[in-house]
Amino acid sequence: MKLIVAYIKPEKLDDVKRSLSDAGIFRMSVTNSLGCGRQKGYTESYRGLTSDINLLKKTRLEIAVNDDFVEPAVHALIKGAQTGGIGDGKIFIVPMDDCVRISSMETGPGAIG
């Protein structure tokens, strides 16, 4: 079992969801986040004041999958999120020790679904 955490551009969320759905992956958590990386932000001027904006809006997806779904999920994330430019995002794959379905108390790979 793995937990896939992906940071993508907010405007690519619909493309990523479509790509994941095509790969048979429907369960995910999505949150808005702020972050900085190689993009390093930008400078903004408003009413004569200049501000450095170095935390950019990103969308964070968390997807728990069984081992046989890791590769299809990663390929689907890349397919949906990639524009070829800096700031497309990152994907982290983290080992997951266990999973518990609260309603039935089922544990392990079967609890993921």
PAGUPA-492623 format. One line per 5 residues: number of its first residue (from 1); their letters; for each residue x, y, z of N, C-alpha, C, CB. Coordinates in steps of 0.001 Angstrom, whole numbers. Each point is the difference from the previous one (the first is absolute). Glycine has a CB too. Example, Ala and Ser with C-alpha at 12.3 -4.5 7.8 and 13.67 -1.06 7.14 Angstrom:
1> as> 13190/-5690/7800/-890/1190/0/900/1200/0/-1892/-1173/1246; 1542/2223/-1966/820/1190/60/-770/1090/730/1184/-628/-2145
% end
This chain:
1> mkliv> 842/-1178/0/-842/1178/0/887/1241/0/-1845/-1243/1218; 1419/2237/-1960/758/1250/-99/-951/1181/113/1745/-1115/-1444; -1211/2208/1928/-709/1272/-6/707/880/-1019/-740/-209/2455; 2/632/-3466/545/876/-1031/-459/1415/315/7/-1858/-1753; 950/2757/1917/-287/1408/266/510/777/-1203/159/-276/2552
6> ayikp> -1043/1029/-3189/380/762/-1185/-373/1459/183/-299/-2031/-1444; 1195/2906/1024/-263/1441/-40/-61/395/-1467/1166/433/2246; -2268/173/-2641/-196/369/-1403/-505/1433/-97/-484/-2399/-592; 475/2929/-616/-590/1308/-238/-1517/-113/161/1895/651/-1579; -2526/302/2260/-1454/-82/219/-803/-131/-1289/334/1351/2039
11> ekldd> 103/-698/-3094/-756/-37/-1251/90/-1357/-710/405/2448/-217; 462/-3334/678/142/-1326/-602/-804/-1072/750/2275/679/-787; -3006/-291/1830/-717/-984/812/-1010/-801/-824/297/1497/1976; -1093/-852/-2799/-992/-728/-795/669/-994/-946/-1536/1974/147; 2640/-1584/-764/726/-907/-893/552/-1199/769/593/1944/-1475
16> vkrsl> -79/-1694/2679/557/-1078/821/-1109/-951/451/1853/1530/776; -2978/-989/-327/-1116/-859/419/-483/-865/-1162/-683/1719/1707; 597/-1149/-2890/-422/-744/-1191/1004/-1118/-318/-1147/2075/-898; 2418/-1753/962/1047/-974/-284/1/-1133/1034/1366/1823/-1064; -1539/-1470/2348/-75/-1026/1044/-1226/-882/-192/1196/1530/1585
21> sdagi> -2315/-920/-1938/-1225/-757/-232/180/-987/-1151/-1348/1937/857; 2005/-1511/-1926/285/-880/-1130/874/-1179/414/-197/1961/-1534; 1038/-1769/2575/881/-1054/495/-685/-859/1067/1963/1469/-502; -3242/-1186/793/-740/-792/989/235/418/1431/118/-1846/-1572; 333/3076/1765/276/504/1357/-983/1128/285/2480/-627/-138
26> frmsv> -3347/414/1134/-1076/940/273/69/618/1388/-1380/-1300/-1558; 2134/702/2470/28/470/1384/1217/876/234/-1217/-2060/745; 978/3259/-219/1100/926/270/-469/1079/963/998/-446/-2274; -62/1103/2888/-266/1205/787/685/1159/-701/-183/-1306/2188; -492/2444/-2240/537/1171/-691/-72/1192/940/-704/-907/-2263
31> tnslg> 1819/1620/2408/36/1211/814/785/1077/-736/-160/-1358/2127; -139/2596/-1791/776/1123/-531/1207/213/896/-2072/1088/-988; 3188/-714/391/1210/234/781/801/1140/-621/56/-2427/706; 940/2869/27/941/1009/-481/1396/-585/70/-1493/1903/760; 2331/-1566/-1724/1348/-524/35/905/732/-975/-910/-2209/670
36> cgrqk> 2194/1914/-550/959/590/-925/1038/-1050/-357/-365/2313/968; 885/-2183/-2154/1015/-915/-501/874/742/-984/-1511/-1991/326; 1769/1374/-1465/858/641/-1002/-644/1221/-622/999/-2204/-462; -2322/2326/548/-663/1181/-558/416/1268/734/-1935/-1433/-672; 2178/1330/1948/472/1084/855/-975/1166/132/2267/-659/-654
41> gytes> -3461/542/142/-994/1058/178/122/1103/-1033/-1/-513/2407; -588/1659/-2067/-16/1126/-924/-137/1294/801/-1021/-1436/-1836; 1184/2570/1168/-135/1319/624/-1300/616/-481/2520/311/144; -3239/277/794/-1295/587/-310/-25/1448/485/-1124/-2268/160; 564/3158/-953/-146/1399/396/-1477/339/104/2186/604/-1112
46> yrglt> -2547/68/2211/-1382/417/201/10/1347/702/-815/-2405/119; 257/3411/-778/-81/1362/529/1364/521/449/-2343/-470/717; 3333/210/-1515/1327/532/269/842/-833/953/-970/2189/-409; 412/-3235/995/759/-868/897/394/-1272/-744/-1218/931/2019; 2477/-1308/-1863/507/-1208/-645/126/-1100/1040/1239/1364/-1732
51> sdinl> -1753/-2546/1402/60/-1146/906/591/-1193/-726/-1992/849/1280; 2829/-1592/-564/518/-1258/-532/-941/-1117/447/2418/850/35; -3000/-1536/-996/-886/-1116/286/788/-1275/-259/-2098/1333/-610; 2523/-2010/1685/820/-1191/-203/-722/-1289/384/1997/1407/411; -3207/-1308/112/-804/-1194/246/-1121/-23/-1033/549/1/2501
56> lkktr> -489/-974/-3391/-953/-84/-1094/-1099/-1009/325/1810/626/-1628; -2982/-416/1034/-1130/-904/221/264/-1317/-706/-1589/1947/207; 1377/-3023/527/117/-1356/-525/-1191/-805/508/2550/140/-85; -2780/-1275/-533/-1029/-932/443/694/-1279/419/-1755/1011/-1539; 1401/-1500/2725/608/-1220/544/-1003/-1146/-105/1453/1353/1591
61> leiav> -1005/-2446/-2185/-815/-1204/-92/648/-1086/835/-818/629/-2309; 10/-1359/3047/473/-1161/746/-808/-1197/-470/677/1407/2024; 33/-2436/-2458/-648/-1178/-549/630/-1232/639/-507/1189/-2194; -285/-1967/2928/475/-1256/582/-307/-1107/-998/-362/820/2400; 1387/-1583/-2771/-181/-1064/-990/712/-1271/446/-189/1718/-1825
66> nddfv> -316/-2832/1315/719/-1256/164/1161/-15/-990/-2107/-1217/775; 3072/361/-535/1255/26/-759/-194/-99/-1512/1079/-1025/1969; -2072/274/-2425/-175/-156/-1443/-602/1233/-673/-271/-2426/397; -166/3410/386/-552/1228/-563/979/1179/47/-2242/-812/688; 3434/618/-119/958/1102/126/420/528/-1365/812/-981/2150
71> epavh> -344/105/-3011/486/443/-1309/-1108/630/-851/1723/-1805/103; -2921/1188/-202/-1066/659/-767/-388/1363/578/-838/-2258/-630; 849/2388/1952/-361/1278/617/1038/1070/-318/-1181/-1229/1839; 2451/889/-1736/1068/963/-287/-46/427/-1466/1430/-1030/1804; -1613/75/-2712/-73/347/-1424/-1207/887/-289/1140/-2158/-569
76> alikg> -2265/1871/1228/-1202/817/-190/205/1415/544/-1413/-2073/143; 2074/2198/998/298/1331/553/879/798/-954/-187/-922/2327; 1216/281/-2848/901/688/-935/-754/405/-1262/1959/-1308/898; -2744/383/-1441/-753/286/-1222/-934/1190/171/136/-2412/-591; -802/2488/1735/-960/1072/226/620/1326/399/-1577/-1739/643
81> aqtgg> 2735/1702/20/574/1225/571/1109/628/-829/-581/-919/2183; 1192/158/-3066/1198/479/-698/-324/1037/-1070/1056/-2205/438; -342/3341/-351/-72/1021/-1042/1357/158/-680/-1822/1188/1270; 2862/-1720/-629/1345/119/-542/763/1191/548/-826/-1097/-2033; 203/1848/2924/649/1177/560/329/-174/1473/-1205/1387/-1659
86> igdgk> 1984/-452/2172/318/10/1418/-1290/239/775/2362/848/-441; -2505/-1543/1569/-1175/198/840/-1105/-1006/-239/571/2365/29; -313/-3390/-854/-1016/-1029/-233/-313/-780/1273/775/-178/-2367; 185/68/3269/-269/-644/1281/962/-1110/330/-2341/575/-316; 1984/-1310/1365/815/-1108/497/-931/-1127/423/1846/1578/767
91> ifivp> -1310/-2804/-814/-715/-1178/482/904/-705/1008/-1304/-258/-2195; 757/-21/3373/721/-727/1044/-720/-1328/226/808/2165/1108; -51/-3240/-1018/-568/-1325/246/538/-474/1345/-182/-544/-2505; -738/362/3447/364/-296/1384/-545/-1375/386/5/2472/578; 808/-3338/37/-510/-1289/460/-1068/204/1085/2225/-1082/-546
96> mddcv> -3225/229/525/-1083/87/981/-41/-1313/775/-1341/1606/-1468; 1456/-1533/2770/22/-1202/827/-1360/-688/60/1819/1032/1338; -2872/-253/-1202/-1313/-604/150/-1075/997/-384/863/-1492/1817; -2056/985/-2009/-1166/818/-295/-1179/-632/738/912/734/-2297; -1782/81/2857/-1166/-504/722/-1238/689/-549/1374/-454/2088
101> rissm> -2341/-327/-2521/-1300/539/-411/-829/131/1274/108/-1059/-2358; -468/2275/2688/-675/270/1265/-1342/-721/102/1136/2213/66; -1931/-2228/-1134/-1349/-569/84/-11/-1493/313/-719/1732/-1604; 1666/-2485/1043/-5/-1451/193/1185/-509/813/-1198/-176/-2148; 2128/1054/2471/1237/-330/702/885/-957/-813/-1208/340/2171
106> etgpg> 963/-432/-3470/843/-808/-888/1370/662/-75/-2010/-806/-1361; 3070/7/1333/1349/552/-59/742/-554/-1206/30/245/2499; 1091/400/-2809/873/-457/-1068/-451/437/-1377/553/-1913/1413; -47/1226/-2448/-286/384/-1392/-1502/33/-324/2196/-996/-623; -2980/147/1226/-1435/-17/-260/-710/1249/481/94/-2443/163
111> aig> 484/3115/825/-612/1220/536/163/1190/-933/437/-858/2282; 543/782/-3165/211/1100/-939/-1114/37/-1034/2479/-169/340; -2898/-990/-788/-1098/-85/-955/434/-391/-1369/-1143/1672/1295
% end
